[in-house]
């Protein structure tokens, strides 16, 4: 009997059980139950639960009127340490969507948290804020754009990475055109130090 119980426990663990309270409810088609469990988890400090609740709200699986905006939960996930939550909060603040007011300072803060953890998309978006003159530190902007391109080299065959490497908006060119050779060298050296 004990052997059978042990086999069942091991089989359950190996079958990919949910790791966040709410996953089982979500997987079995009970979004409201899942959302409640994710909310409780987030309120107790679980960044993954906050992120999952945000994605449910963003995806329309549960109502923002009942649970709060996707952006507020991405921001909560960010503050609890979730890197992608920081990126998504940054997008919400930059564009004034996901239930967040447009706020470039908060966008920069959110992107920077993710960028410092090596998140390529946030590095690029952070650099673009400087290129677009929402902030005036071209060295910092170029530093982050170059860091994103260094990361993109690791996945250059993937569409997003290829896009970052090609830089279709021309952010790197815009910044370089505004900078002295000394500033470009400073940005390049700070990029190398950040890796």
C-alpha positions as CSV (number, residue, x, y, z in Angstrom):
1,X,0.0,0.0,0.0
2,X,2.8,2.4,0.9
3,X,4.6,1.7,-2.4
4,X,1.4,2.4,-4.3
5,X,0.9,5.7,-2.5
6,X,4.5,6.6,-3.1
7,X,4.1,5.8,-6.8
8,X,1.0,7.9,-7.0
9,X,2.7,10.9,-5.3
10,X,5.8,10.7,-7.6
11,X,3.6,10.3,-10.7
12,X,1.6,13.3,-9.6
13,X,4.7,15.4,-9.1
14,X,6.2,14.3,-12.5
15,X,2.9,15.0,-14.3
16,X,3.4,18.8,-14.0
17,X,1.2,19.7,-11.1
18,X,0.4,23.4,-10.8
19,X,2.9,25.3,-8.8
20,X,0.7,28.4,-8.0
21,X,-2.5,28.1,-6.1
22,X,-5.1,28.8,-8.8
23,X,-3.5,26.9,-11.6
24,X,-5.6,23.8,-11.2
25,X,-8.8,25.9,-11.2
26,X,-7.7,27.8,-14.2
27,X,-6.7,24.6,-16.0
28,X,-10.1,23.0,-15.3
29,X,-12.1,26.0,-16.6
30,X,-12.9,27.8,-13.4
31,X,-11.4,31.3,-14.0
32,X,-13.2,33.0,-11.1
33,X,-11.8,30.5,-8.6
34,X,-8.4,30.8,-10.2
35,X,-8.5,34.6,-10.0
36,X,-9.5,34.6,-6.3
37,X,-6.6,32.2,-5.5
38,X,-4.2,34.3,-7.6
39,X,-5.4,37.5,-5.8
40,X,-4.9,35.9,-2.4
41,X,-1.4,34.7,-3.4
42,X,-0.5,38.1,-4.8
43,X,-1.7,39.8,-1.6
44,X,0.6,37.4,0.3
45,X,3.6,38.4,-1.8
46,X,3.6,35.8,-4.6
47,X,4.8,37.6,-7.8
48,X,3.8,34.7,-10.0
49,X,0.2,34.8,-8.7
50,X,0.1,38.6,-9.4
51,X,1.4,38.0,-12.9
52,X,-1.1,35.3,-13.6
53,X,-4.0,37.4,-12.4
54,X,-2.8,40.3,-14.6
55,X,-2.7,38.0,-17.6
56,X,-6.2,36.7,-16.9
57,X,-7.6,40.3,-16.7
58,X,-5.7,41.3,-19.8
59,X,-7.0,38.3,-21.7
60,X,-10.6,39.0,-20.6
61,X,-10.9,35.8,-18.6
62,X,-12.0,37.8,-15.6
63,X,-13.4,41.3,-15.3
64,X,-11.1,44.2,-14.4
65,X,-14.1,45.8,-12.7
66,X,-14.0,42.9,-10.2
67,X,-10.3,42.3,-9.9
68,X,-8.6,45.5,-10.8
69,X,-6.7,46.4,-14.0
70,X,-4.2,44.1,-15.6
71,X,-1.6,46.9,-15.3
72,X,-2.1,47.2,-11.6
73,X,-1.4,43.5,-11.2
74,X,1.6,43.6,-13.6
75,X,2.9,46.5,-11.5
76,X,2.3,44.5,-8.3
77,X,4.2,41.5,-9.9
78,X,7.0,43.8,-10.7
79,X,7.3,45.2,-7.2
80,X,7.3,41.6,-6.0
81,X,10.2,40.8,-8.3
82,X,8.7,39.5,-11.5
83,X,10.8,40.6,-14.5
84,X,8.1,40.2,-17.2
85,X,5.6,41.9,-14.9
86,X,8.0,44.9,-14.8
87,X,8.1,44.9,-18.6
88,X,4.4,44.7,-19.0
89,X,3.8,47.4,-16.5
90,X,6.3,49.6,-18.4
91,X,4.3,49.0,-21.6
92,X,1.1,50.0,-19.8
93,X,2.6,53.2,-18.4
94,X,4.3,54.1,-21.7
95,X,1.2,53.8,-23.8
96,X,-1.5,54.5,-21.2
97,X,-3.1,51.1,-21.5
98,X,-3.8,48.0,-19.4
99,X,-5.7,50.3,-17.1
100,X,-2.7,52.5,-16.3
101,X,-2.4,56.2,-16.9
102,X,0.4,57.3,-19.4
103,X,3.4,58.1,-17.2
104,X,6.8,58.0,-18.8
105,X,8.7,58.2,-15.5
106,X,6.9,55.1,-14.2
107,X,7.4,53.4,-17.6
108,X,11.2,54.1,-17.3
109,X,11.3,52.8,-13.7
110,X,9.5,49.6,-14.7
111,X,11.5,49.0,-17.8
112,X,14.7,49.7,-15.9
113,X,13.9,47.1,-13.3
114,X,13.5,44.5,-16.0
115,X,16.4,45.8,-18.1
116,X,18.8,45.5,-15.1
117,X,17.7,41.8,-14.8
118,X,18.7,41.3,-18.5
119,X,15.3,41.4,-20.1
120,X,16.0,42.3,-23.7
121,X,12.6,43.8,-24.6
122,X,12.8,46.2,-21.7
123,X,16.4,47.1,-22.5
124,X,15.2,48.1,-26.0
125,X,12.1,50.0,-24.8
126,X,14.1,51.8,-22.2
127,X,16.6,52.9,-24.8
128,X,13.7,54.0,-27.1
129,X,12.4,56.3,-24.4
130,X,15.7,58.2,-24.5
131,X,15.8,58.2,-28.3
132,X,12.3,59.7,-28.4
133,X,13.4,62.4,-26.0
134,X,11.1,61.5,-23.2
135,X,14.4,61.7,-21.1
136,X,17.6,63.5,-22.0
137,X,20.5,61.1,-21.4
138,X,21.7,59.9,-24.8
139,X,24.5,57.9,-23.3
140,X,22.1,55.9,-21.1
141,X,19.7,55.4,-24.0
142,X,22.4,54.1,-26.3
143,X,23.8,51.9,-23.5
144,X,20.4,50.1,-23.2
145,X,19.8,49.8,-26.9
146,X,23.3,48.2,-27.3
147,X,22.6,45.9,-24.4
148,X,19.4,44.7,-26.0
149,X,21.2,44.1,-29.3
150,X,23.9,42.1,-27.4
151,X,21.1,39.9,-25.9
152,X,19.4,39.6,-29.4
153,X,22.6,38.2,-30.8
154,X,21.9,35.1,-28.7
155,X,18.6,34.5,-30.5
156,X,19.2,36.2,-33.8
157,X,17.0,33.7,-35.8
158,X,13.9,34.5,-33.8
159,X,11.7,37.3,-35.2
160,X,11.8,39.6,-32.1
161,X,15.6,39.3,-31.8
162,X,16.0,39.9,-35.5
163,X,13.8,43.0,-35.2
164,X,15.9,44.4,-32.3
165,X,19.1,43.8,-34.2
166,X,17.7,45.6,-37.3
167,X,16.3,48.4,-35.2
168,X,13.6,49.5,-37.8
169,X,12.7,52.7,-35.9
170,X,16.3,53.7,-36.1
171,X,16.7,54.5,-32.4
172,X,20.4,53.7,-32.4
173,X,21.1,55.9,-35.4
174,X,19.0,58.8,-33.9
175,X,21.0,58.6,-30.7
176,X,24.4,58.3,-32.4
177,X,23.6,61.4,-34.5
178,X,23.0,63.5,-31.4
179,X,26.1,62.2,-29.6
180,X,29.8,63.1,-29.7
181,X,32.3,60.3,-30.3
182,X,33.3,60.4,-26.6
183,X,29.7,59.9,-25.6
184,X,29.3,56.9,-27.9
185,X,32.4,55.3,-26.5
186,X,31.1,55.9,-23.0
187,X,27.8,54.2,-23.8
188,X,29.7,51.3,-25.4
189,X,31.9,50.9,-22.4
190,X,29.0,51.0,-20.0
191,X,27.2,48.4,-22.1
192,X,30.2,46.1,-21.8
193,X,30.3,46.6,-18.1
194,X,26.6,45.8,-17.7
195,X,26.9,42.3,-19.3
